[in-house]
Amino acid sequence: MKEGQLKQDGAGEERLSRFLARSGVASRRHVDELIAKGRVTVNGRVAVLGQKIRPGKDIVLVDGREVGGAQKPIYIMLHKPPGYLSTCADPRGRKTVLSLLEGVPARVFPVGRLDYDAEGLLLLTNDGDLTYLLTHPKYRVIKEYAVWVAGPRDESKIREILSGIIIGGKRVQVDYARFRNGSDRVQELVIGVHEGQKHLVKHICHSVGYEVKRLKRLKIGPLRLGSLKRGAWRYLSPGEVEALYEEARKGWEGEHDN
């Protein structure tokens, strides 16, 4: 069994958070937030963290709507353009990445964040377990970014980034960073990180005095954006899904080289 795959807790019981995640409600991390906020009920009573249920017997509601059993898992790679939010809805009416997905037969949600003005590889799925594995830092799944910054090429800034950057009082360790291309005024960096803080790559660049002009995610673990055009999307192959699970397993067991 892959790390993160589901198992029931005996006598037909299952943890509520796992049930909600595999039902496509949200990622495992986010369903815990829903439970903590009192938005989930089981048989008419407000659910609590760590609660177990009997799938198919107990009635589970989220915001008053009943949640059924597991959906068929769907895995989508999207080349997110700038100007779209990596969320399912926005109260201010701004465009979200879901508006780019036509013909998807079930509800999916973004795996992690990609800034509003950024572009590149974004995964969407209804597999809450895989989402948890790809976004939790302990599994060390690296996300790779190309970053175009204003300023001269300065190798000392790369060394400073690699030494660890303090962000919000916490030291963030970058997995790798290097210059790739550039001119007198604009440099292209490649940065790999397994952490997931908001605006992380921008904060890293700003911390060494670079102004970010453009940001593009190129990879998530073994999965590459490749030649997929802006705004286009495709389903992942079974082999690609398996490779993502395997990458998380390697990170958990400390098998990564970097």
C-alpha positions as CSV (number, residue, x, y, z in Angstrom):
1,M,0.0,0.0,0.0
2,K,1.3,3.5,-0.9
3,E,2.0,6.0,1.9
4,G,-1.2,8.0,2.2
5,Q,-3.5,5.4,0.7
6,L,-6.6,4.8,2.8
7,K,-7.4,2.0,5.2
8,Q,-10.4,1.6,7.4
9,D,-10.1,1.3,11.2
10,G,-11.8,-2.0,11.8
11,A,-15.4,-3.0,12.0
12,G,-16.2,-1.0,8.9
13,E,-15.2,2.3,10.5
14,E,-13.1,5.0,8.9
15,R,-11.8,8.3,10.1
16,L,-14.1,11.2,9.1
17,S,-11.2,13.3,7.7
18,R,-10.2,10.4,5.4
19,F,-13.8,9.8,4.3
20,L,-14.2,13.5,3.4
21,A,-10.9,13.6,1.6
22,R,-11.6,10.6,-0.6
23,S,-15.1,11.8,-1.3
24,G,-13.5,14.9,-3.0
25,V,-14.6,17.5,-0.5
26,A,-11.1,18.9,0.0
27,S,-7.6,17.9,0.9
28,R,-7.0,16.1,4.2
29,R,-5.5,19.3,5.6
30,H,-8.5,21.4,4.6
31,V,-11.1,18.9,5.8
32,D,-9.7,19.1,9.3
33,E,-10.3,22.9,9.1
34,L,-13.9,22.3,8.0
35,I,-14.4,19.9,11.0
36,A,-12.7,22.3,13.4
37,K,-15.0,25.2,12.2
38,G,-18.1,23.1,12.9
39,R,-19.2,22.9,9.3
40,V,-19.4,19.1,9.3
41,T,-22.1,17.0,11.0
42,V,-22.6,13.3,11.5
43,N,-26.1,12.0,12.1
44,G,-27.2,15.5,13.0
45,R,-24.4,16.3,15.5
46,V,-21.4,18.6,14.9
47,A,-18.4,16.4,14.2
48,V,-15.1,16.6,16.1
49,L,-11.5,16.1,15.0
50,G,-10.4,12.5,15.0
51,Q,-14.0,11.1,14.9
52,K,-14.7,7.8,13.1
53,I,-17.7,7.0,11.0
54,R,-19.4,4.0,9.3
55,P,-19.4,4.8,5.6
56,G,-22.7,3.9,4.0
57,K,-24.5,4.0,7.4
58,D,-23.8,7.4,9.0
59,I,-25.1,10.5,7.4
60,V,-22.4,13.1,6.9
61,L,-23.2,16.7,5.9
62,V,-20.8,19.5,5.0
63,D,-22.5,22.9,5.2
64,G,-25.8,21.1,5.1
65,R,-25.1,19.0,2.0
66,E,-24.8,15.3,2.2
67,V,-21.5,13.7,1.3
68,G,-21.6,10.4,-0.5
69,G,-18.9,7.8,-0.9
70,A,-15.6,7.9,-2.8
71,Q,-15.7,9.4,-6.3
72,K,-13.6,8.1,-9.1
73,P,-10.2,9.8,-8.7
74,I,-9.4,12.4,-11.3
75,Y,-6.0,13.9,-11.9
76,I,-5.5,17.0,-14.1
77,M,-2.4,18.9,-15.1
78,L,-3.1,22.6,-16.0
79,H,-0.8,25.2,-17.4
80,K,-2.2,28.0,-15.2
81,P,-2.0,31.5,-16.9
82,P,-1.4,34.7,-14.9
83,G,-4.5,36.4,-13.7
84,Y,-6.3,33.3,-12.3
85,L,-6.7,32.3,-8.6
86,S,-5.7,28.9,-7.5
87,T,-9.0,28.4,-5.6
88,C,-12.4,27.0,-6.2
89,A,-14.3,30.3,-5.7
90,D,-13.6,33.9,-5.0
91,P,-16.0,36.2,-3.2
92,R,-14.7,39.2,-5.2
93,G,-15.6,37.5,-8.5
94,R,-12.1,37.1,-9.8
95,K,-11.4,34.3,-12.3
96,T,-10.4,31.0,-10.8
97,V,-8.6,28.0,-12.4
98,L,-11.8,26.0,-12.3
99,S,-13.2,28.2,-15.1
100,L,-10.5,26.8,-17.4
101,L,-11.7,23.2,-16.9
102,E,-14.6,22.3,-19.3
103,G,-16.0,18.8,-19.4
104,V,-14.5,17.5,-16.2
105,P,-17.1,15.0,-14.8
106,A,-16.5,15.6,-11.1
107,R,-15.5,18.3,-8.7
108,V,-11.7,18.8,-8.3
109,F,-9.6,21.2,-6.3
110,P,-6.1,22.7,-6.7
111,V,-3.1,21.0,-5.1
112,G,-1.4,23.7,-3.2
113,R,-1.0,27.3,-4.3
114,L,0.3,29.2,-7.4
115,D,0.2,33.0,-7.1
116,Y,-2.4,35.0,-9.0
117,D,0.2,36.7,-11.2
118,A,2.3,33.5,-11.6
119,E,1.9,30.8,-14.3
120,G,2.9,27.2,-14.8
121,L,2.1,23.7,-13.6
122,L,-0.9,23.3,-11.3
123,L,-2.4,19.9,-10.4
124,L,-6.1,19.6,-9.7
125,T,-7.7,16.4,-8.3
126,N,-10.4,15.0,-6.0
127,D,-7.8,12.7,-4.4
128,G,-7.3,14.2,-0.9
129,D,-4.6,11.8,0.0
130,L,-2.4,12.6,-2.9
131,T,-3.0,16.3,-2.2
132,Y,-1.8,15.8,1.4
133,L,1.3,14.0,0.3
134,L,2.3,16.6,-2.3
135,T,1.8,19.6,-0.1
136,H,3.0,18.5,3.3
137,P,6.7,19.4,3.8
138,K,7.6,16.2,5.5
139,Y,7.2,14.3,2.2
140,R,9.8,16.6,0.6
141,V,8.2,16.7,-2.8
142,I,10.1,19.4,-4.6
143,K,8.4,22.1,-6.7
144,E,10.7,23.7,-9.3
145,Y,10.3,27.3,-10.5
146,A,11.8,29.5,-13.1
147,V,12.1,33.1,-11.7
148,W,13.0,36.2,-13.7
149,V,14.4,38.9,-11.5
150,A,15.7,42.4,-12.0
151,G,19.3,43.0,-11.2
152,P,22.8,41.8,-12.1
153,R,24.0,38.2,-11.9
154,D,25.6,37.7,-8.5
155,E,26.6,34.2,-7.4
156,S,26.8,35.4,-3.8
157,K,23.1,35.7,-3.8
158,I,22.7,32.0,-4.8
159,R,25.0,31.1,-1.9
160,E,22.9,33.2,0.4
161,I,19.7,31.5,-0.8
162,L,21.2,28.0,-0.3
163,S,22.4,28.8,3.2
164,G,18.7,29.2,4.3
165,I,16.4,32.2,4.4
166,I,14.5,33.4,7.4
167,I,10.9,34.1,6.5
168,G,8.4,35.0,9.2
169,G,10.8,34.0,11.9
170,K,11.4,30.5,10.4
171,R,14.4,29.3,8.5
172,V,13.4,28.0,5.1
173,Q,15.8,25.6,3.4
174,V,15.9,25.7,-0.4
175,D,16.6,22.4,-2.1
176,Y,18.5,24.0,-4.9
177,A,19.0,27.3,-6.7
178,R,21.1,28.4,-9.7
179,F,21.2,30.9,-12.5
180,R,20.2,29.6,-15.9
181,N,20.0,32.6,-18.4
182,G,20.2,36.3,-18.1
183,S,21.2,39.7,-19.5
184,D,22.6,42.8,-17.9
185,R,19.2,43.7,-16.4
186,V,17.2,40.5,-15.9
187,Q,18.4,37.1,-14.6
188,E,16.6,33.8,-14.8
189,L,16.9,31.6,-11.7
190,V,15.8,28.0,-11.2
191,I,14.7,27.4,-7.6
192,G,13.5,24.1,-6.1
193,V,11.7,24.0,-2.8
194,H,9.6,21.5,-0.9
195,E,8.2,24.0,1.6
196,G,4.8,25.5,0.8
197,Q,4.4,28.9,2.4
198,K,2.4,31.5,0.6
199,H,4.5,33.6,-1.8
200,L,7.6,31.6,-0.7
201,V,9.7,31.9,-3.9
202,K,9.0,35.6,-4.1
203,H,10.0,36.0,-0.4
204,I,13.2,34.1,-1.1
205,C,14.2,36.4,-4.0
206,H,13.2,39.6,-2.2
207,S,15.3,38.5,0.8
208,V,18.5,38.7,-1.3
209,G,17.5,42.0,-2.9
210,Y,16.0,40.7,-6.2
211,E,12.7,42.1,-7.6
212,V,10.6,39.3,-9.2
213,K,9.4,40.1,-12.7
214,R,7.9,36.7,-13.6
215,L,7.4,33.4,-11.9
216,K,6.6,30.1,-13.6
217,R,6.3,26.6,-12.0
218,L,8.0,24.0,-14.1
219,K,7.8,20.7,-12.1
220,I,6.1,19.0,-9.2
221,G,8.2,16.0,-8.2
222,P,8.7,13.9,-11.3
223,L,5.9,15.7,-13.2
224,R,7.0,18.3,-15.8
225,L,4.9,21.0,-17.4
226,G,6.6,20.3,-20.7
227,S,5.1,21.9,-23.8
228,L,1.5,22.2,-22.4
229,K,0.3,25.6,-23.6
230,R,-1.0,28.4,-21.3
231,G,-4.6,27.7,-20.3
232,A,-4.5,24.1,-21.6
233,W,-5.0,21.0,-19.5
234,R,-4.8,17.2,-19.7
235,Y,-5.5,14.2,-17.5
236,L,-2.5,12.5,-15.9
237,S,-1.7,8.9,-17.0
238,P,-1.8,6.1,-14.4
239,G,2.0,6.0,-14.6
240,E,2.3,9.7,-13.7
241,V,0.0,9.3,-10.7
242,E,2.0,6.3,-9.5
243,A,5.2,8.3,-9.9
244,L,3.8,11.1,-7.7
245,Y,2.9,8.7,-5.0
246,E,6.3,7.1,-5.3
247,E,8.1,10.4,-5.0
248,A,6.2,11.2,-1.7
249,R,7.2,7.7,-0.4
250,K,10.8,8.3,-1.2
251,G,10.7,11.7,0.6
252,W,9.1,10.1,3.7
253,E,11.7,7.4,3.8
254,G,14.6,9.7,3.2
255,E,15.6,8.3,-0.2
256,H,16.0,11.6,-2.0
257,D,19.6,12.4,-2.9
258,N,19.3,16.2,-2.4
